[in-house]
Amino acid sequence: MGQPVVEISDDLGVKTADGSWQPRHVVIAVPPAVAVTTIRLPHSLPTNLMAVALRTPVWMGDTIKVVAMYDEPFWRTDGLAGAAISRVGPLHEMHDLSGPDGLPAAIFGFARGGQPNGLDETDVRAQMARIFGPHAGVPQELQIQDWSRDQWTNPAASAEEYVPTAPDYSMFGHAMYQQPHLSGRLHWSSTETAPLYAGHIEGALEAAERTVRAISACPE
Ligand SMILES: Cc1cc2nc3c(=O)[nH]c(=O)nc-3n(C[C@H](O)[C@H](O)[C@H](O)COP(=O)(O)OP(=O)(O)OC[C@H]3O[C@@H](n4cnc5c(N)ncnc54)[C@H](O)[C@@H]3O)c2cc1C
């Protein structure tokens, strides 16, 4: 499609800004809360399903991920694991992300998103230097991805009607996602819909397998 889906109608018509399709099945493979806030969904879907979708958290959707690249994994020769947990921040968790034999050399970390001014790169460099030594404060490359500001990941990033609440992880794998809707032709299939490993890649695979089984079992 190459464009965001903006509407799915009761007869399963799918629209983007420039195109429309009339498929036999529609698979919603985006986080349910993102689907509800970015797509006009069929009116005939149960209202309690919409409420469940809105309350289903997006796993790590409020997170900032940081990757610091170095010429070599110097922390290993310094006898350090390249991992840390911090209550001070800005990164609260860090791990050695290096490839086999230490190359490419990298440490990654997570910071909490949703801060009004985002993440200050200087604070990240200072924290890395404090924990892993001065070399860590001057990475060859520092990549910062703020998922909390990505509207296709975090509904709070764009949708005014979305009021974030404390994440309710009991919504993961909710029973309403397990059966297709609209005569078996509309499927909820993101990782958040999986009863096991919801939020992880494994959950996405499980949801995909359930969807394939449902489509295969649906009469023409
Ligand atoms: C910071 C971070 C770290 C993570 N770390 C791990 C990890 O270590 N291990 C692990 O197993 N999992 C991890 N995850 C989770 C993992 O990324 C997800 O489980 C997986 O990507 C979910 O796959 P999915 O197919 O359900 O959906 P996604 O991969 O989220 O794909 C949904 C897609 O739908 C698109 N989209 C949204 N709205 C629309 C629309 N209206 N129209 C068209 N497209 C739309 C989005 O842009 C996105 O490309 C992490 C996630 C984040 C954010």
PDBQT file of the ligand as one rigid body, heavy atoms in Angstrom, charges set to zero:
ROOT
HETATM    1  C1  LIG A 301      11.995   0.030  21.841  1.00  0.00    +0.000 C 
HETATM    2  C2  LIG A 301      11.474  -1.363  21.585  1.00  0.00    +0.000 A 
HETATM    3  C3  LIG A 301      12.250  -2.461  21.939  1.00  0.00    +0.000 A 
HETATM    4  C4  LIG A 301      11.791  -3.756  21.731  1.00  0.00    +0.000 A 
HETATM    5  N1  LIG A 301      12.584  -4.820  22.077  1.00  0.00    +0.000 NA
HETATM    6  C5  LIG A 301      12.162  -6.075  21.841  1.00  0.00    +0.000 A 
HETATM    7  C6  LIG A 301      12.981  -7.211  22.148  1.00  0.00    +0.000 A 
HETATM    8  O1  LIG A 301      14.111  -7.067  22.627  1.00  0.00    +0.000 OA
HETATM    9  N2  LIG A 301      12.499  -8.455  21.899  1.00  0.00    +0.000 N 
HETATM   10  C7  LIG A 301      11.259  -8.645  21.351  1.00  0.00    +0.000 A 
HETATM   11  O2  LIG A 301      10.857  -9.798  21.125  1.00  0.00    +0.000 OA
HETATM   12  N3  LIG A 301      10.462  -7.584  21.040  1.00  0.00    +0.000 NA
HETATM   13  C8  LIG A 301      10.885  -6.322  21.273  1.00  0.00    +0.000 A 
HETATM   14  N4  LIG A 301      10.084  -5.255  20.957  1.00  0.00    +0.000 N 
HETATM   15  C9  LIG A 301       8.748  -5.527  20.467  1.00  0.00    +0.000 C 
HETATM   16  C10 LIG A 301       8.705  -5.909  18.993  1.00  0.00    +0.000 C 
HETATM   17  O3  LIG A 301       9.224  -4.824  18.237  1.00  0.00    +0.000 OA
HETATM   18  C11 LIG A 301       7.237  -6.187  18.653  1.00  0.00    +0.000 C 
HETATM   19  O4  LIG A 301       6.798  -7.311  19.395  1.00  0.00    +0.000 OA
HETATM   20  C12 LIG A 301       6.996  -6.505  17.191  1.00  0.00    +0.000 C 
HETATM   21  O5  LIG A 301       7.561  -5.530  16.340  1.00  0.00    +0.000 OA
HETATM   22  C13 LIG A 301       5.497  -6.559  16.972  1.00  0.00    +0.000 C 
HETATM   23  O6  LIG A 301       5.225  -6.936  15.650  1.00  0.00    +0.000 OA
HETATM   24  P1  LIG A 301       3.819  -6.620  15.022  1.00  0.00    +0.000 P 
HETATM   25  O7  LIG A 301       3.856  -7.239  13.664  1.00  0.00    +0.000 OA
HETATM   26  O8  LIG A 301       2.734  -7.006  15.964  1.00  0.00    +0.000 OA
HETATM   27  O9  LIG A 301       3.699  -5.038  14.897  1.00  0.00    +0.000 OA
HETATM   28  P2  LIG A 301       4.740  -3.902  14.531  1.00  0.00    +0.000 P 
HETATM   29  O10 LIG A 301       6.116  -4.423  14.290  1.00  0.00    +0.000 OA
HETATM   30  O11 LIG A 301       4.530  -2.831  15.574  1.00  0.00    +0.000 OA
HETATM   31  O12 LIG A 301       4.195  -3.407  13.131  1.00  0.00    +0.000 OA
HETATM   32  C14 LIG A 301       3.061  -2.599  13.031  1.00  0.00    +0.000 C 
HETATM   33  C15 LIG A 301       3.250  -1.741  11.790  1.00  0.00    +0.000 C 
HETATM   34  O13 LIG A 301       2.021  -1.106  11.496  1.00  0.00    +0.000 OA
HETATM   35  C16 LIG A 301       2.314   0.193  11.040  1.00  0.00    +0.000 C 
HETATM   36  N5  LIG A 301       1.084   0.992  11.180  1.00  0.00    +0.000 N 
HETATM   37  C17 LIG A 301       0.574   1.601  12.282  1.00  0.00    +0.000 A 
HETATM   38  N6  LIG A 301      -0.584   2.211  11.975  1.00  0.00    +0.000 NA
HETATM   39  C18 LIG A 301      -0.808   1.979  10.655  1.00  0.00    +0.000 A 
HETATM   40  C19 LIG A 301      -1.839   2.353   9.743  1.00  0.00    +0.000 A 
HETATM   41  N7  LIG A 301      -2.895   3.086  10.114  1.00  0.00    +0.000 N 
HETATM   42  N8  LIG A 301      -1.741   1.943   8.441  1.00  0.00    +0.000 NA
HETATM   43  C20 LIG A 301      -0.695   1.169   8.019  1.00  0.00    +0.000 A 
HETATM   44  N9  LIG A 301       0.309   0.778   8.848  1.00  0.00    +0.000 NA
HETATM   45  C21 LIG A 301       0.243   1.189  10.142  1.00  0.00    +0.000 A 
HETATM   46  C22 LIG A 301       3.462   0.653  11.926  1.00  0.00    +0.000 C 
HETATM   47  O14 LIG A 301       4.158   1.715  11.304  1.00  0.00    +0.000 OA
HETATM   48  C23 LIG A 301       4.292  -0.634  11.989  1.00  0.00    +0.000 C 
HETATM   49  O15 LIG A 301       5.216  -0.695  10.922  1.00  0.00    +0.000 OA
HETATM   50  C24 LIG A 301      10.517  -3.956  21.147  1.00  0.00    +0.000 A 
HETATM   51  C25 LIG A 301       9.733  -2.849  20.772  1.00  0.00    +0.000 A 
HETATM   52  C26 LIG A 301      10.206  -1.561  20.986  1.00  0.00    +0.000 A 
HETATM   53  C27 LIG A 301       9.356  -0.373  20.558  1.00  0.00    +0.000 C 
ENDROOT
TORSDOF 0
